[in-house]
Amino acid sequence: MYTLPRLRFAHLPTPVETMPRLSEFLGGPQLWVKRDDLTGLAFGGNKTRKLEFLLAEAQAHGARTLITAGAVQSNHCRQTAAAAARYGLDCILVLTGEPPEQNSGNFLLDQLLGADIVWSPPADRDRKLEEVFNTAWQGGMRPYLIPYGGSNAVGASAYAFAMEELLSQGMRPDWVVFPSSSGGTQAGLVVGGKQYAFSGKILGISVDKPKEGLADTVLRLALSVGECLKAKLDIREQDVLVNDDFLGAGYGVMGPVEREALQLFARTEGLLLDPVYTGKAGAGLISLVRSGYFRKDDVVLFWHTGGTPALFAEAYTRLI
Ligand SMILES: *Cc1c(COP(=O)(O)O)cnc(C)c1O
């Protein structure tokens, strides 16, 4: 595959492990897990892979400040703040909503990592982000703007390489299941899957958007990742599988189903999911296994995308 400029700070390859006790408990297919919660940068997660490429681009532009946006408990913002610190850059985070009463979880880490925080009402965030960028530019801070979730073609291409990594670990699962939100992870996996003729299915569990909208975003992003990697790939609508049956009470809301998933993974495998992303996708996986969606002899790989610091967010600790 065509290589893009990349810095190396993620701990790669991330381990692939079996989940024998969870598989047995559910009486289902063989379940495996890819541990991208262990990518290493300030508690890791999937954004660390994307940031290796985004930081290389920022450096090439001579950037001195990283600017990005997200929710109060954004893992993406926490990992961006850590990457900025590591490369001696300033970091401004535009967070949506109101300052919480207590500093906890990712929001606590953002501050520990030295990021400047700007607050914005949710409806106003794009305008606010532009305003922050323009002010930084005029102030000579040489800002570099990273989109929500690090999901542009450069960031998402990281997951095409992650798919190459999985295959080079000798894994050929029938299914790859993971949480999907801004679509970058899924777009990259689809591109990597095409590039290496992966014959399994790549199934994104939506954590905040209806299926059609997300599938459309992933498809468009996958096409631009393909271009970015100079790969002539025949990527089509049917390559993008999204399930939106597990949105529950909405983005970031932890209900009984997510709680059960967190407990099951923890108590059968000693594995920690997060309340926002892998909790929902884990609940989806469990439900699909129970409903007989997979064949008994399938190998199903759950791609753990990280997010565990949110377990310690004040909003969630009392629900766990
Ligand atoms: C951002 C994030 C996701 C979603 O990845 P996208 O590339 O935005 O779809 C999943 N899990 C965790 C823990 C995340 O932080």
Ligand as a Chemical Component Dictionary entry (heavy atoms), coordinates in Angstrom:
data_LIG
# 
_chem_comp.id                   LIG 
_chem_comp.type                 NON-POLYMER 
_chem_comp.pdbx_formal_charge   0 
_chem_comp.three_letter_code    LIG 
# 
loop_
_chem_comp_atom.comp_id 
_chem_comp_atom.atom_id 
_chem_comp_atom.alt_atom_id 
_chem_comp_atom.type_symbol 
_chem_comp_atom.charge 
_chem_comp_atom.model_Cartn_x 
_chem_comp_atom.model_Cartn_y 
_chem_comp_atom.model_Cartn_z 
_chem_comp_atom.pdbx_ordinal 
LIG C1 C1 C 0 -13.995 8.030 18.457 1  
LIG C2 C2 C 0 -14.273 6.705 19.006 2  
LIG C3 C3 C 0 -14.961 5.722 18.255 3  
LIG C4 C4 C 0 -15.543 5.996 16.908 4  
LIG O1 O1 O 0 -14.587 6.029 15.889 5  
LIG P1 P1 P 0 -14.916 6.819 14.549 6  
LIG O2 O2 O 0 -13.716 6.691 13.733 7  
LIG O3 O3 O 0 -15.225 8.231 14.974 8  
LIG O4 O4 O 0 -16.137 6.208 13.939 9  
LIG C5 C5 C 0 -15.126 4.472 18.802 10 
LIG N1 N1 N 0 -14.665 4.182 20.028 11 
LIG C6 C6 C 0 -14.018 5.091 20.790 12 
LIG C7 C7 C 0 -13.575 4.685 22.146 13 
LIG C8 C8 C 0 -13.798 6.385 20.307 14 
LIG O5 O5 O 0 -13.164 7.275 21.072 15 
# 
loop_
_chem_comp_bond.comp_id 
_chem_comp_bond.atom_id_1 
_chem_comp_bond.atom_id_2 
_chem_comp_bond.value_order 
_chem_comp_bond.pdbx_ordinal 
LIG C1 C2 SING 1  
LIG C2 C3 SING 2  
LIG C2 C8 DOUB 3  
LIG C3 C4 SING 4  
LIG C3 C5 DOUB 5  
LIG C4 O1 SING 6  
LIG O1 P1 SING 7  
LIG P1 O2 DOUB 8  
LIG P1 O3 SING 9  
LIG P1 O4 SING 10 
LIG C5 N1 SING 11 
LIG N1 C6 DOUB 12 
LIG C6 C7 SING 13 
LIG C6 C8 SING 14 
LIG C8 O5 SING 15 
# 
